[in-house]
Amino acid sequence: MKTYPLYINGEFIQTKVEQEVINPATGEIIARASIASAAEIEAVLSSSRQAFDHGEWPRLSFAERKEFILKINQGILDQARELAELETLNTGKPIKETTFMDIPSSAKTFEHIAQNFEKYLSAQTIKVEDAECLLAREPMGVVVLIVPWNYPLLIASWKLASALAAGNTVILKPSSLTPLTALELAKIIDSAGLPKGAVNIINAGGDKIGSGLCSDKRVDMISFTGSNPVGRQIMGYSGQNSKKLIMELGGKSAAIILKDADLEVAVNGSLCSSFLNQGQMCTQMSRIFVQEDIYDKFIADFTAKAKRIKLGAGLDFQAQMGPLISAGQREKALAYVEKAKEQGAKLLCGGRIPQDNNLKQGFFFEPAVLADVRADMPIFQEEIFAPVVCVNKFSTSEEAVSLANKSDFGLACCIWSGDERLAQQVAAKINAGIIWINTYGMFYNQVPYGGFKQSGFGKELGKEGFLEYTRLKSVITDRSAEKKPLVNYWYAL
C-alpha cells in the first residue's frame, strides 16, 4: 500500500505515526499518510521562518519566480489523469468532476498567477503636497494555508499560487480526511526545484496541531477555508500573537427563481447548484425560492430529475453523485432531514440511505428535496454540507430578497430571470459576496471570491485575492523647495 510522507524544508519525512486514508465510496483503505507530531511542527515553523528571513525564495527576481510557478502548473497538467483518479478515490466525487473541473482548474490557477503577479505587484507613486509617496507591495512572510476536504487540490492551488507568487514561504495543511493530492503536489513542487523551505506540506488533524501552528509568532498570516466552528478556533489561536487572517467559512446560499426565468435552465441549473459534489460546497444553493406563478411546475420538474440522479463510486463514469465524505457527515444529514419532518416540513424525495447492495459499503445518501420549510427551522438556517435542499415559494421579488437575506451567512446567491435589469436590481439587495445571474458556480481567476457576515472575510482569486497575501508599505520622500521640509523649522532656534 502506498505511503505518503510529509514535505519539510525540501525533504520528504516519513513519520512513525501514520493514518489510514479511506475511500468514502467503499470504506476501503487506499493509502497511508504520515502524521506530523510536535517535532515536525517545530521543524516546519523553523524552516519556513528561516527560508523567508534568509532564504532564496523571497529574493528571487519576478522572472525566476514566474518560471518556478509555471513548472508547478505544468507538473499538474503532466499528472492530470493520476491526480484526478486520486482525488476521486479520496473524496468520492465523480471522476468527470475531478477530470474536467478540479484538476485543470488547479493548473490554470498557477498559470494565471504566473502571468499576472508582476503586474499586481507593481508599485505606485503618489505626489502629495511637498512629498512623494511610493506604495510598495511586499510578501507577508510565513503563511499557513489550511485547506478543506471538499476541494482539496483546487483550494490549495488558489491559496498556494498567490502566496508563493507574492514571495511568501508557505506551510500547507490539507484536511486529514483528504490529504493525498496535496501530498502528491509536494512531489511536483520538489521536481520543479523550488528553494528549500519555500513550500512545506504537512498532515495531521487540526485538533492535534492547530494551536501550535496558528498561535506561533513565527507565522505572519493564516488563510483558512472551512467550517465556522474551526474558523473561530483559529481566530482564537491567532489572537495569542496577532497575524493577518483570511477566513472563508460556511454558507447557506439562496437561489431566487423569478417567474420570467427559462424554467428548464433554472431547473437544471438549480440541480447543479444543489447537488454538485454531493452538495458538499460552501456555495451550495441549499435554499431555493421560486415565484408562486411557476412554483408547482418547478417543484414537479426539479423533484423528478433529483430522483433520477445516479449514485455510484466516483470512478464509474456513469455516476452523477458519489458518497458523502464520512459516516459522520451522512448521519448529520439524516438528522437534519428527520428533524425538519418532525417540525412540519414535507420530504418530497430522497433523504435516506440507498438500499442498492452496490452502495452499502460507502457513505451514500439520496439527494433530499423538502418543501413547506419555515425560516425558523434549523434546516433553513444551518449549513448541512450534504445534498439537502429546501424549496419555498414567494410572491414578490421584495419577499424573495427578504427570505434570501434571512440568514447569518452571506456567501453566494443565484438569480434566474429573463429580465436582466430586474435580476441586477435584486442582486444589489442581496447580502452576499458573490451573485450569479442565470448561471452557477463559475469561478474565474480574474474575479475575487469571498463572503460577508458569518461567511467570513478576505478574498481569494483576482487581483484583490492575490494582494491579500501582501503587505503595503508607504515610503515618503521629501520634495519640498530647497530640500527643507516644514519639520526642518519646527524647533529651529
C-alpha positions in Angstrom: 0.0 0.0 0.0 1.3 3.5 -0.9 2.5 5.6 1.9 2.7 9.4 1.7 5.4 11.3 3.6 5.4 14.9 4.8 7.4 17.6 2.9 9.5 19.8 5.2 12.4 22.1 4.1 12.8 20.3 0.8 12.9 16.8 2.3 10.3 14.0 2.4 9.8 13.0 6.0 8.3 9.6 6.9 7.0 9.7 10.5 6.5 6.8 12.9 2.8 7.6 13.3 0.6 7.2 10.2 -3.1 7.4 9.4 -5.2 5.3 7.1 -6.8 7.2 4.3 -10.3 5.9 3.3 -12.2 5.8 0.0 -15.7 7.0 1.1 -17.4 5.1 -1.7 -16.2 1.7 -0.4 -14.9 2.2 3.1 -11.6 0.7 1.9 -8.2 1.9 2.9 -6.5 3.3 -0.2 -3.2 4.7 1.3 -1.4 5.6 4.5 -0.2 9.1 5.3 2.4 10.4 7.8 1.1 12.4 10.6 3.0 15.4 11.9 3.9 15.5 15.6 5.1 18.4 17.7 8.6 17.8 16.5 7.6 18.1 12.8 5.5 21.3 13.6 8.6 22.9 15.2 10.7 21.8 12.2 8.2 23.3 9.7 7.9 26.6 11.6 11.6 26.9 11.9 12.4 26.1 8.3 9.7 28.4 6.9 10.8 31.3 9.1 14.5 30.7 8.1 13.6 30.4 4.4 11.7 33.7 4.5 14.2 35.7 6.5 17.4 34.4 4.9 16.5 32.1 2.1 16.3 32.4 -1.7 12.6 32.4 -2.5 11.6 36.0 -1.4 14.7 37.3 -3.0 14.3 35.8 -6.4 13.5 38.0 -9.4 10.0 38.1 -10.7 11.1 36.2 -13.8 12.7 33.4 -11.7 9.6 33.2 -9.5 7.4 33.0 -12.6 9.4 30.2 -14.0 9.0 28.1 -10.9 5.3 28.7 -10.7 4.8 27.7 -14.4 6.7 24.5 -13.6 4.1 23.7 -11.0 1.4 24.4 -13.5 3.0 22.0 -16.0 3.6 19.4 -13.4 -0.1 19.3 -12.5 -1.0 19.0 -16.2 1.5 16.2 -16.8 -0.1 14.2 -14.0 -3.7 15.3 -14.6 -5.0 11.8 -15.1 -3.4 10.3 -12.0 -4.4 13.4 -9.8 -8.0 13.2 -11.0 -8.2 9.5 -10.1 -6.5 10.1 -6.7 -8.9 13.0 -5.9 -11.9 10.9 -6.8 -10.7 7.9 -4.7 -10.0 10.2 -1.7 -13.1 12.4 -1.8 -15.6 10.1 -3.5 -16.7 12.8 -6.1 -17.4 11.6 -9.7 -14.4 11.3 -12.0 -15.9 13.6 -14.5 -15.8 16.4 -11.9 -12.1 15.9 -11.0 -11.1 15.3 -14.6 -12.9 18.3 -16.2 -13.1 20.8 -13.3 -10.9 20.2 -10.2 -7.5 19.3 -11.8 -7.4 21.5 -14.9 -8.7 24.4 -12.8 -5.9 23.9 -10.3 -3.3 24.0 -13.0 -4.9 27.1 -14.6 -4.7 28.9 -11.3 -0.9 28.6 -11.3 -0.7 29.7 -14.9 -2.9 32.7 -14.4 -0.9 33.9 -11.3 2.4 33.3 -13.1 1.3 35.5 -16.0 -0.2 38.3 -13.9 1.5 38.6 -10.5 4.2 41.1 -11.6 1.5 43.5 -12.8 -0.3 43.0 -9.5 2.8 43.8 -7.5 3.7 47.0 -9.5 4.5 49.9 -7.2 2.5 53.1 -7.3 3.8 56.7 -6.8 1.6 59.4 -5.4 2.6 63.1 -5.2 1.3 64.8 -2.1 2.0 68.4 -1.4 5.7 68.7 -0.8 6.4 65.0 -0.8 6.3 61.9 -3.0 5.0 58.6 -1.7 5.9 55.2 -3.1 3.4 52.5 -2.3 5.2 49.1 -2.5 3.8 45.6 -2.1 5.8 43.1 -0.1 5.2 39.5 0.9 3.5 38.9 4.3 6.2 36.5 5.4 5.4 32.9 6.6 1.8 32.0 5.6 -0.1 29.0 6.8 -2.7 27.7 4.3 -5.4 25.4 5.8 -7.5 23.6 3.2 -10.8 21.8 3.5 -11.8 18.3 2.3 -14.3 19.1 -0.4 -11.9 20.6 -3.0 -8.5 19.5 -1.7 -6.2 20.3 -4.6 -8.2 23.2 -6.1 -8.5 25.3 -3.0 -4.9 24.5 -2.1 -3.9 25.8 -5.6 -5.9 29.0 -5.1 -4.1 29.8 -2.0 -0.6 28.4 -2.8 -0.3 30.1 -6.2 -0.9 33.6 -4.8 1.0 33.1 -1.6 4.1 31.8 -3.5 4.0 34.4 -6.3 3.8 37.2 -3.7 7.1 35.9 -2.3 5.9 34.3 0.9 7.1 31.0 2.3 4.3 28.6 2.9 3.0 25.9 5.2 0.2 24.0 3.5 -2.0 21.8 5.7 -4.7 19.8 3.9 -7.6 18.2 5.7 -6.6 14.9 7.3 -9.6 13.3 5.6 -8.3 14.1 2.1 -4.5 14.7 2.2 -3.4 12.7 -0.8 -3.4 15.2 -3.7 -1.7 17.8 -1.6 1.0 15.4 -0.6 1.3 14.4 -4.3 1.6 18.1 -5.1 4.7 18.1 -2.8 6.4 15.8 -5.3 5.6 18.2 -8.2 6.9 21.1 -6.2 10.1 19.2 -5.4 10.6 18.2 -9.0 10.2 21.9 -10.0 13.2 22.6 -7.9 11.9 25.4 -5.6 14.4 26.5 -2.9 14.2 24.6 0.3 11.6 25.9 2.8 9.6 27.8 0.2 6.8 25.2 0.4 6.2 22.8 3.3 3.3 20.4 3.3 2.2 18.6 6.5 -0.7 16.4 7.5 -2.4 16.0 10.9 -5.8 16.6 12.5 -6.4 20.2 13.3 -7.2 19.3 16.9 -3.7 18.0 17.3 -1.6 20.7 15.7 -4.0 23.7 15.2 -3.0 25.6 18.3 0.8 25.1 17.8 0.7 26.1 14.2 -1.7 29.0 14.3 -0.6 30.7 17.6 3.1 30.8 16.9 4.6 34.2 16.4 6.8 33.0 13.5 3.6 32.8 11.4 2.6 36.1 9.8 -0.7 35.1 8.1 -3.3 32.3 8.1 -5.6 31.6 5.1 -8.3 29.2 6.2 -11.2 27.7 4.3 -13.6 25.5 6.3 -16.3 25.5 8.9 -17.3 28.3 11.2 -16.5 26.4 14.5 -13.0 25.7 13.3 -12.6 29.2 11.9 -13.5 30.6 15.4 -10.9 28.4 17.0 -8.2 29.6 14.6 -9.1 33.2 15.3 -8.7 32.4 19.0 -5.3 30.8 18.4 -4.1 33.7 16.2 -5.0 36.2 18.8 -2.2 35.0 21.0 0.2 36.5 18.5 -1.6 38.9 16.2 -1.5 37.9 12.5 -3.4 38.6 9.3 -6.3 36.2 8.6 -8.4 35.2 5.6 -11.5 33.3 6.7 -13.6 31.6 4.0 -16.2 30.0 6.1 -19.7 28.5 5.7 -22.7 29.4 3.7 -26.5 28.9 3.4 -26.9 30.3 0.0 -30.2 31.1 -1.8 -31.4 30.7 -5.3 -34.2 33.1 -6.5 -36.2 31.9 -9.5 -38.4 34.6 -10.9 -41.5 33.8 -12.9 -40.0 35.0 -16.2 -37.0 32.6 -15.9 -36.3 30.0 -18.6 -37.8 27.2 -16.5 -35.7 24.3 -18.0 -32.5 26.2 -17.5 -33.5 27.2 -13.9 -34.4 23.6 -13.0 -31.2 22.2 -14.4 -29.0 25.0 -13.0 -30.6 24.5 -9.6 -29.9 20.8 -9.7 -26.3 21.6 -10.3 -26.1 24.3 -7.6 -27.7 22.0 -5.0 -26.2 18.6 -5.7 -22.8 19.1 -7.4 -20.0 17.5 -5.3 -22.8 15.8 -3.2 -23.9 19.2 -2.0 -20.6 19.5 -0.1 -19.9 23.0 -1.2 -20.0 26.2 0.8 -21.7 27.9 -2.2 -24.4 25.2 -2.4 -27.8 26.7 -3.1 -29.5 24.9 -0.3 -32.4 27.3 -0.2 -34.4 27.7 -3.4 -37.1 30.4 -3.6 -39.5 30.1 -6.6 -42.1 32.7 -7.6 -45.6 31.3 -6.9 -46.6 31.6 -10.6 -44.2 28.8 -11.6 -43.7 27.0 -8.3 -45.8 23.9 -9.0 -44.2 23.3 -12.3 -40.7 23.9 -11.0 -41.1 21.7 -8.0 -42.5 18.8 -10.1 -39.7 19.0 -12.7 -36.9 19.6 -10.1 -38.1 16.6 -7.9 -38.5 14.3 -10.8 -34.9 15.0 -12.0 -33.5 14.8 -8.5 -34.9 11.2 -8.2 -33.1 10.2 -11.4 -29.6 11.3 -10.2 -27.4 8.2 -10.4 -25.4 7.4 -7.3 -22.2 5.4 -7.6 -18.5 5.1 -7.0 -16.5 8.0 -8.4 -14.5 6.0 -10.9 -17.8 4.9 -12.6 -18.1 7.4 -15.5 -21.9 6.9 -15.3 -22.1 8.0 -11.7 -23.6 11.5 -11.2 -23.2 11.7 -7.5 -20.7 10.0 -5.2 -20.8 9.4 -1.4 -20.6 11.9 1.4 -17.1 12.2 2.8 -17.7 10.2 6.0 -20.2 8.2 8.0 -20.5 11.2 10.4 -21.4 13.6 7.6 -24.1 11.2 6.5 -25.5 10.9 10.0 -25.6 14.7 10.2 -27.6 15.0 7.0 -30.1 12.3 8.1 -30.6 14.0 11.5 -31.4 17.4 9.8 -33.9 15.8 7.5 -35.7 13.9 10.3 -35.8 17.0 12.5 -37.3 19.0 9.6 -40.0 16.4 9.1 -40.8 16.4 12.8 -41.2 20.2 12.5 -43.7 20.0 9.7 -41.5 20.1 6.5 -42.6 17.8 3.7 -39.9 15.5 2.2 -40.6 15.2 -1.5 -37.8 12.8 -2.3 -34.6 11.2 -1.0 -33.2 11.9 2.4 -32.3 8.3 3.1 -29.5 5.7 2.8 -29.9 3.9 -0.6 -30.8 0.2 -0.4 -28.7 -0.8 -3.5 -26.3 -3.5 -2.5 -23.6 -1.9 -4.6 -23.7 1.2 -2.5 -23.9 -0.3 1.0 -20.2 -0.1 1.8 -19.9 3.6 1.1 -21.4 6.7 2.7 -24.1 7.3 0.1 -27.1 9.5 0.7 -30.1 10.1 -1.7 -30.5 13.8 -2.6 -33.3 15.2 -0.5 -35.8 17.9 -1.5 -38.0 19.4 1.1 -41.0 21.8 0.9 -43.0 23.7 3.5 -39.9 24.7 5.3 -40.2 27.6 7.7 -37.5 30.2 8.2 -37.1 29.4 11.9 -36.2 25.7 11.2 -32.6 24.6 11.6 -32.6 23.1 8.2 -33.4 26.6 6.8 -30.7 28.4 8.9 -27.8 26.0 9.4 -25.2 24.7 6.9 -25.5 20.9 6.4 -22.9 20.2 3.7 -24.9 17.5 2.1 -27.4 17.1 -0.9 -30.3 18.5 1.1 -32.3 21.4 -0.4 -35.3 23.4 0.8 -37.8 24.8 -1.9 -40.1 27.6 -0.9 -42.4 29.9 -2.9 -42.6 33.7 -2.8 -45.0 36.3 -4.4 -42.8 39.4 -5.0 -39.1 40.0 -5.6 -39.0 42.0 -2.3 -40.2 38.9 -0.4 -37.6 36.8 -2.1 -34.9 39.2 -1.1 -36.1 39.2 2.5 -36.1 35.4 2.6 -32.7 35.1 1.0 -31.2 37.6 3.5 -32.8 35.9 6.4 -29.5 34.1 7.3 -26.4 34.6 9.3 -24.4 33.7 6.2 -23.7 35.8 3.2 -21.6 33.9 0.7 -23.4 33.4 -2.6 -26.7 33.7 -4.4 -28.2 32.7 -7.7 -30.9 34.7 -9.6 -32.7 33.2 -12.5 -34.7 35.6 -14.7 -35.4 36.6 -18.3 -35.3 40.2 -17.2 -31.7 41.1 -16.7 -32.4 44.5 -15.4 -34.7 43.1 -12.7 -32.1 40.5 -11.8 -29.5 43.2 -11.4 -31.8 45.1 -9.1 -32.4 42.0 -7.0 -28.7 41.3 -6.9 -28.0 44.8 -5.5 -30.2 44.0 -2.5 -28.7 40.6 -1.7 -26.3 40.5 1.2 -23.8 38.1 -0.3 -20.3 38.3 -1.6 -20.9 36.6 -5.0 -24.0 36.6 -7.1 -24.6 34.5 -10.2 -27.3 35.6 -12.7 -28.6 32.8 -14.9 -25.6 30.6 -14.1 -24.0 28.9 -11.2 -20.5 28.2 -9.8 -18.5 30.0 -12.4 -15.2 30.8 -10.7 -12.7 32.9 -12.7 -9.1 33.5 -11.8 -9.7 37.2 -12.7 -12.6 37.6 -10.3 -12.3 37.9 -6.5 -14.3 35.4 -4.4 -15.4 35.7 -0.7 -18.4 36.2 1.6 -20.0 38.6 4.0 -21.4 38.2 7.6 -20.7 34.7 9.1 -19.3 33.5 5.8 -16.0 35.2 6.7 -13.7 37.9 5.4 -11.0 38.4 2.9 -10.9 37.3 -0.8 -9.4 34.6 -2.9 -8.7 34.9 -6.7 -8.5 38.0 -8.8 -6.1 40.9 -8.1 -7.8 41.5 -4.8 -7.3 37.9 -3.7 -3.7 38.0 -4.7 -3.0 41.2 -2.8 -4.4 39.6 0.4 -1.0 37.8 0.5 1.0 41.0 0.5 1.5 43.9 2.9 1.5 47.5 1.7 4.4 49.8 2.6 4.4 53.6 2.2 7.8 55.2 1.5 7.6 59.0 1.7 10.3 61.2 0.3 10.6 65.0 0.7 10.2 67.0 -2.4 10.0 70.5 -0.8 11.7 73.5 -2.3 15.4 73.8 -1.4 15.1 70.3 0.3 13.9 71.9 3.5 10.6 70.4 4.7 8.5 72.0 7.4 10.0 69.8 10.1 13.3 71.5 9.5 11.9 74.7 11.0 9.7 73.2 13.8 12.2 73.6 16.6 14.7 75.8 14.8 16.3 78.4 17.1 
